[in-house]
């Protein structure tokens, strides 16, 4: 049969679209068929493909449709028995007692509630690299897809992934240390897949745990399921009212994290990653390379230097960190948007792991998040201010902005000298005082993103003024 497949755009984070618009049952079967063809041609067809889903509207039904399509190709599948976080099914894809052909997760992560998505996870537990997604896309674009799976009534094998994942975390996290600390933690899964996972594990570790936004709500309470400060007012309030040690928030599929201290102060992923790097080295006595993306804080660089660890910078996106984790001994990989993973874990972001590491850190230090962050800055002998904003632009305007920044002959901002310009992705200006900014075009939205890190308010103001001047000349 002939299918209209142009709306299915398959990248390393999979394919996301609006439910009943681009994300339809027919298109799900097409994408599933294409993944099945890839597996048949490149993998051991006898190994199962795992299938999971988050709490989004119809995600469980899409997962079953996918399973039927793969079964019709003669492939073995196992579907989760309930909602599962993306990092948990990624863990099972890589570290299941029996080998797998990877996993397919139905999630749109932190996208608005009208979206759903499909992500193919490799058998090593990381996002599919471009060579795999290109081959899947080739099958999607094929003219004749013999899809037969819709009416398959075969009983589909299921599995419960929680306990195996918890057992693995107990090898990475000192649960006894946490139990002795008598911590109270408030958790906000943001109506997402982390519910009954991170809070369950916190209780297993002996924490008094309060969970909010833990009912099933495909509309995510009317907010984006993204742990940005603007969406965490109820978490802040609950932490202070309950006199908790910390609040944790995860996004829709529990692969991104942020935190709140006992006074309701927000802690960004940049601060979290830096504190966890210090924790891994000073408290857990671990070593390895430190990998961060272009947009992530250079506080990690100063800490790596202090601890005599190699620092590697990658392009934006955890897929680039994944590549390094597969080839190198990486202690921690982190991105500004909240993705973190560590040595001896999967090469993809995991907010549940990050939340437990933060809890373990509190237990080791017997201090507040604020005190630990001050210690982190002291270790680095450095301080910084971070900011970010989005510029709504069409494709042409984005192209002009990046081109101008890459080619501009700017020597300094005010009296601040420019040291270098990194053009690997967008334009990243590094100033001699250690400040920097990065402007890059979003690959999925009509906007450019600008990230700032400054060593002083003066540097931040000068960088923002320069960007504003260039933007005004374009718009």
LINVENMO-V672639 format. One record per residue. N is the residue number from 1. D_LAST is the distance of its C-alpha to the last C-alpha in Angstrom with 1 decimal. Layout:
BEGIN
N D_LAST
N D_LAST
END
This chain:
BEGIN
1 45.8
2 42.4
3 39.4
4 35.7
5 34.4
6 30.8
7 29.5
8 31.3
9 29.1
10 31.2
11 29.7
12 31.4
13 30.7
14 32.2
15 30.8
16 29.3
17 28.6
18 29.2
19 32.9
20 34.4
21 31.3
22 30.9
23 33.3
24 36.6
25 40.2
26 40.3
27 37.2
28 38.7
29 41.9
30 40.1
31 38.3
32 41.6
33 43.6
34 41.3
35 41.8
36 45.5
37 45.6
38 44.0
39 46.6
40 49.5
41 48.6
42 47.9
43 49.7
44 53.1
45 53.2
46 55.8
47 53.5
48 51.7
49 48.0
50 47.1
51 45.0
52 43.3
53 41.1
54 39.2
55 39.7
56 37.0
57 38.0
58 40.3
59 39.7
60 43.5
61 44.1
62 41.5
63 43.4
64 46.7
65 45.4
66 44.2
67 47.6
68 49.4
69 47.5
70 48.3
71 51.9
72 52.2
73 51.3
74 54.3
75 52.2
76 53.2
77 50.9
78 51.1
79 48.9
80 48.4
81 50.5
82 47.8
83 44.1
84 43.3
85 40.6
86 38.9
87 40.3
88 43.8
89 43.9
90 42.4
91 45.3
92 47.8
93 46.4
94 47.1
95 50.1
96 52.0
97 55.7
98 55.6
99 53.1
100 50.3
101 47.9
102 45.0
103 43.5
104 41.1
105 39.3
106 37.8
107 35.0
108 31.3
109 31.4
110 28.9
111 27.0
112 27.3
113 30.8
114 30.2
115 29.9
116 32.7
117 32.9
118 35.3
119 35.6
120 38.2
121 39.7
122 41.9
123 45.5
124 44.6
125 42.5
126 39.0
127 36.1
128 36.8
129 35.5
130 33.6
131 36.8
132 38.2
133 35.1
134 34.9
135 38.6
136 38.1
137 35.2
138 37.6
139 40.1
140 37.6
141 36.8
142 40.5
143 41.8
144 44.9
145 44.8
146 48.2
147 47.2
148 50.2
149 49.5
150 48.6
151 52.2
152 53.6
153 55.8
154 56.9
155 57.1
156 54.1
157 55.0
158 53.2
159 53.0
160 52.2
161 50.0
162 50.1
163 53.3
164 52.8
165 49.5
166 50.9
167 53.8
168 51.4
169 49.5
170 52.9
171 53.2
172 50.0
173 50.2
174 53.1
175 54.0
176 57.1
177 55.2
178 52.9
179 55.9
180 57.5
181 54.5
182 54.7
183 51.0
184 49.3
185 45.9
186 43.7
187 41.8
188 38.9
189 38.5
190 35.8
191 38.0
192 37.5
193 39.8
194 40.8
195 43.0
196 46.6
197 45.7
198 44.5
199 46.4
200 49.4
201 49.3
202 48.9
203 52.1
204 53.8
205 53.2
206 54.8
207 51.8
208 51.9
209 48.9
210 47.1
211 44.7
212 42.2
213 40.2
214 42.8
215 43.5
216 42.3
217 39.2
218 37.0
219 34.4
220 34.3
221 34.9
222 31.7
223 29.6
224 28.0
225 30.8
226 28.9
227 30.5
228 27.6
229 28.7
230 27.2
231 29.5
232 32.7
233 33.8
234 37.1
235 37.8
236 37.5
237 39.8
238 42.3
239 42.5
240 43.4
241 45.7
242 47.6
243 47.7
244 46.6
245 46.1
246 42.7
247 40.4
248 38.9
249 36.2
250 35.5
251 33.0
252 33.9
253 35.9
254 36.8
255 35.2
256 32.8
257 34.1
258 33.5
259 36.1
260 37.1
261 39.8
262 42.8
263 41.0
264 38.1
265 35.7
266 33.2
267 33.5
268 30.6
269 31.3
270 30.7
271 33.5
272 35.6
273 35.5
274 36.5
275 39.4
276 40.6
277 40.7
278 42.9
279 45.0
280 45.6
281 46.8
282 48.6
283 50.1
284 50.4
285 51.2
286 49.1
287 47.6
288 45.1
289 41.8
290 38.6
291 35.6
292 32.1
293 28.7
294 25.9
295 24.3
296 27.6
297 29.1
298 30.9
299 33.6
300 35.2
301 35.4
302 37.3
303 39.6
304 40.2
305 41.2
306 43.5
307 45.2
308 45.4
309 43.4
310 41.2
311 37.4
312 35.4
313 31.6
314 30.2
315 27.0
316 25.5
317 27.7
318 31.3
319 32.5
320 32.2
321 34.3
322 36.7
323 37.3
324 38.4
325 40.5
326 42.4
327 43.2
328 43.5
329 45.2
330 42.2
331 43.0
332 39.7
333 36.4
334 33.4
335 29.7
336 27.4
337 27.0
338 30.7
339 32.6
340 35.8
341 39.0
342 42.0
343 44.9
344 47.5
345 45.1
346 42.9
347 40.0
348 37.4
349 36.0
350 38.4
351 37.7
352 41.4
353 42.6
354 40.1
355 41.2
356 44.8
357 44.2
358 42.7
359 45.8
360 48.0
361 46.3
362 47.1
363 50.7
364 51.1
365 49.7
366 51.0
367 48.0
368 44.9
369 41.5
370 40.5
371 43.6
372 43.0
373 39.4
374 40.7
375 43.4
376 40.7
377 38.8
378 42.2
379 43.1
380 39.9
381 40.2
382 36.5
383 34.0
384 30.4
385 27.6
386 25.2
387 21.9
388 19.2
389 16.0
390 13.9
391 10.2
392 9.8
393 8.2
394 10.0
395 12.3
396 10.6
397 7.4
398 10.2
399 12.3
400 10.2
401 9.8
402 13.5
403 14.6
404 13.4
405 15.1
406 18.1
407 18.6
408 17.7
409 20.9
410 20.5
411 24.0
412 23.6
413 21.6
414 23.6
415 27.1
416 26.4
417 27.2
418 25.4
419 28.2
420 26.6
421 23.7
422 24.4
423 22.7
424 24.8
425 22.0
426 18.4
427 18.8
428 21.1
429 21.7
430 25.2
431 26.3
432 29.9
433 30.4
434 29.8
435 26.3
436 23.6
437 20.2
438 19.2
439 15.8
440 16.5
441 15.2
442 17.1
443 19.6
444 20.2
445 17.2
446 13.6
447 12.4
448 12.6
449 15.2
450 15.8
451 19.4
452 21.0
453 24.7
454 25.9
455 29.4
456 28.7
457 26.5
458 25.8
459 24.5
460 22.3
461 20.8
462 20.2
463 18.6
464 16.2
465 15.4
466 14.7
467 12.3
468 10.5
469 10.5
470 9.1
471 6.2
472 5.4
473 6.0
474 3.8
475 0.0
END
